[in-house]
Amino acid sequence: MKKMIKFSIAVLSILAWGISTAQSTETLEEGGFGGPAFQITGLGGNLAIETGGFGGGYLTNNFYIGGGGYGVDASGEGKVYTLGYGGMFLGKEWMTAQEKLSLNFQVMGGYGGVTKKEEGIKKSDDVWIARPKAEVEFAVTNWLKVGVGSGYRLVVGSDIPAVDSQDLSSAFGSLSLRFGSFK
């Protein structure tokens, strides 16, 4: 429980810092975006494809906030793992939306659930997620960006026997489509 409280405080501190920095240094940019994301990742020692979606809005020309949800299933050696989570993210573009290429850094913090099924026995628990991600995006049109990136999904708080953070946490490679109004 102490780990979850410390984790929550850390994520909330990052969110508060990002919002205060954005409000004090840049002008307001109106606009929203959203789209699907696909990630190659690991879960329970198995390779898996994680899918999800996200949406958000710009707080400034280069700083954005939003939310997303993701899910992944993996099976191997008679075990089936399922992980689903959602949360809020903050992001920063290092090149403006007017450029063809942009580099984004994003931090997501959230909550979810994990299930392990083995020999007909199903066990579930709640977990906390932190997910930093770096991504290069290419502006295909003024309303579509294609992103390729990588990151790490840190999962803490599972009390399922023989399932620890190492089974659930993993690096990932991502492909995303971001639809919106990009000037």
PyMOL commands that set and color helices and strands:
alter all, ss='L'
color gray80, all
select helices_A, chain A and resi 2-25+165-168
alter helices_A, ss='H'
color red, helices_A
select strands_A, chain A and resi 32-43+46-58+63-76+79-93+101-118+121-139+144-156+170-180
alter strands_A, ss='S'
color yellow, strands_A
deselect
rebuild
show_as cartoon
